[in-house]
Protein backbone atom coordinates (compact mmCIF):
# COMPACT_ATOMS: atom_id res chain seq x y z
CA UNK A 1 0.00 0.00 0.00
CA UNK A 2 1.28 3.46 -0.87
CA UNK A 3 -0.19 6.83 -0.05
CA UNK A 4 0.83 10.34 0.83
CA UNK A 5 -0.58 12.63 3.48
CA UNK A 6 0.15 16.32 3.16
CA UNK A 7 -0.41 19.14 5.61
CA UNK A 8 -2.71 20.75 3.06
CA UNK A 9 -4.88 17.64 2.90
CA UNK A 10 -4.94 17.19 6.67
CA UNK A 11 -5.59 20.88 7.28
CA UNK A 12 -2.91 20.91 9.99
CA UNK A 13 0.84 20.46 10.23
CA UNK A 14 2.81 17.87 12.16
CA UNK A 15 2.98 17.30 15.10
CA UNK A 16 -0.80 17.75 15.26
CA UNK A 17 -2.55 14.49 16.15
CA UNK A 18 -5.07 15.25 13.36
CA UNK A 19 -2.29 14.78 10.81
CA UNK A 20 -1.38 11.37 12.21
CA UNK A 21 -5.04 10.38 12.54
CA UNK A 22 -5.42 10.90 8.78
CA UNK A 23 -2.33 8.72 8.18
CA UNK A 24 -3.86 5.93 10.27
CA UNK A 25 -7.22 6.30 8.53
CA UNK A 26 -5.60 5.97 5.10
CA UNK A 27 -3.55 2.97 6.27
CA UNK A 28 -6.73 1.26 7.43
CA UNK A 29 -5.32 -0.05 10.68
CA UNK A 30 -4.91 0.84 14.35
CA UNK A 31 -2.37 3.51 15.37
CA UNK A 32 -0.26 0.95 17.25
CA UNK A 33 0.12 -0.99 13.99
CA UNK A 34 1.71 2.00 12.21
CA UNK A 35 5.32 3.11 12.04
CA UNK A 36 5.91 6.75 11.16
CA UNK A 37 9.46 7.44 10.04
CA UNK A 38 10.77 10.97 9.71
CA UNK A 39 13.86 13.11 10.05
CA UNK A 40 12.43 15.68 12.45
CA UNK A 41 12.49 14.40 16.03
CA UNK A 42 9.79 16.73 17.38
CA UNK A 43 7.38 16.87 14.45
CA UNK A 44 7.74 13.35 13.06
CA UNK A 45 8.85 11.03 15.84
CA UNK A 46 7.46 12.60 18.99
CA UNK A 47 4.30 13.68 17.14
CA UNK A 48 3.68 10.14 15.92
CA UNK A 49 4.28 8.64 19.36
CA UNK A 50 1.92 11.17 20.96
CA UNK A 51 -0.76 10.04 18.50
CA UNK A 52 -0.26 6.37 19.39
CA UNK A 53 1.91 5.34 16.43
CA UNK A 54 5.44 3.96 16.58
CA UNK A 55 7.89 6.75 15.81
CA UNK A 56 11.22 6.03 14.14
CA UNK A 57 13.89 8.63 13.51
CA UNK A 58 15.48 8.67 10.05
CA UNK A 59 18.99 9.93 10.63
CA UNK A 60 21.08 9.35 7.47
CA UNK A 61 24.87 8.95 7.65
CA UNK A 62 25.54 12.46 6.35
CA UNK A 63 24.09 13.90 9.55
CA UNK A 64 25.98 14.07 12.82
CA UNK A 65 25.49 11.18 15.21
CA UNK A 66 24.78 13.65 18.02
CA UNK A 67 22.12 12.36 20.45
CA UNK A 68 21.50 9.28 18.29
CA UNK A 69 22.08 6.77 21.09
CA UNK A 70 20.26 8.87 23.65
CA UNK A 71 17.12 9.84 21.76
CA UNK A 72 14.95 7.06 23.24
CA UNK A 73 13.45 6.10 19.87
CA UNK A 74 14.50 3.60 17.21
CA UNK A 75 16.96 5.15 14.75
CA UNK A 76 17.65 4.12 11.17
CA UNK A 77 20.40 5.45 8.95
CA UNK A 78 18.97 3.93 5.75
CA UNK A 79 15.61 2.42 4.86
CA UNK A 80 17.27 -0.90 4.08
CA UNK A 81 17.85 -1.26 7.84
CA UNK A 82 14.09 -1.72 8.29
CA UNK A 83 13.84 -4.57 5.82
CA UNK A 84 15.24 -7.85 7.09
CA UNK A 85 14.30 -11.36 5.98
CA UNK A 86 10.90 -10.29 4.60
CA UNK A 87 10.07 -8.34 7.77
CA UNK A 88 9.76 -4.68 8.59
CA UNK A 89 11.76 -4.08 11.76
CA UNK A 90 12.42 -1.33 14.25
CA UNK A 91 15.81 -2.27 15.60
CA UNK A 92 15.51 -5.84 16.79
CA UNK A 93 11.71 -5.72 17.05
CA UNK A 94 9.79 -7.15 14.08
CA UNK A 95 6.73 -5.03 13.32
CA UNK A 96 5.45 -6.89 10.28
CA UNK A 97 6.05 -10.42 9.06
CA UNK A 98 5.10 -11.48 5.54
SVG drawing of the C-alpha trace seen along z (x, -y; Angstrom):
<svg xmlns="http://www.w3.org/2000/svg" viewBox="-10 -23 38 37">
<polyline fill="none" stroke="black" stroke-width="0.4" points="0.0,0.0 1.3,-3.5 -0.2,-6.8 0.8,-10.3 -0.6,-12.6 0.2,-16.3 -0.4,-19.1 -2.7,-20.8 -4.9,-17.6 -4.9,-17.2 -5.6,-20.9 -2.9,-20.9 0.8,-20.5 2.8,-17.9 3.0,-17.3 -0.8,-17.7 -2.6,-14.5 -5.1,-15.2 -2.3,-14.8 -1.4,-11.4 -5.0,-10.4 -5.4,-10.9 -2.3,-8.7 -3.9,-5.9 -7.2,-6.3 -5.6,-6.0 -3.6,-3.0 -6.7,-1.3 -5.3,0.0 -4.9,-0.8 -2.4,-3.5 -0.3,-0.9 0.1,1.0 1.7,-2.0 5.3,-3.1 5.9,-6.7 9.5,-7.4 10.8,-11.0 13.9,-13.1 12.4,-15.7 12.5,-14.4 9.8,-16.7 7.4,-16.9 7.7,-13.4 8.9,-11.0 7.5,-12.6 4.3,-13.7 3.7,-10.1 4.3,-8.6 1.9,-11.2 -0.8,-10.0 -0.3,-6.4 1.9,-5.3 5.4,-4.0 7.9,-6.8 11.2,-6.0 13.9,-8.6 15.5,-8.7 19.0,-9.9 21.1,-9.3 24.9,-8.9 25.5,-12.5 24.1,-13.9 26.0,-14.1 25.5,-11.2 24.8,-13.6 22.1,-12.4 21.5,-9.3 22.1,-6.8 20.3,-8.9 17.1,-9.8 14.9,-7.1 13.4,-6.1 14.5,-3.6 17.0,-5.1 17.7,-4.1 20.4,-5.4 19.0,-3.9 15.6,-2.4 17.3,0.9 17.9,1.3 14.1,1.7 13.8,4.6 15.2,7.9 14.3,11.4 10.9,10.3 10.1,8.3 9.8,4.7 11.8,4.1 12.4,1.3 15.8,2.3 15.5,5.8 11.7,5.7 9.8,7.1 6.7,5.0 5.4,6.9 6.1,10.4 5.1,11.5"/>
</svg>
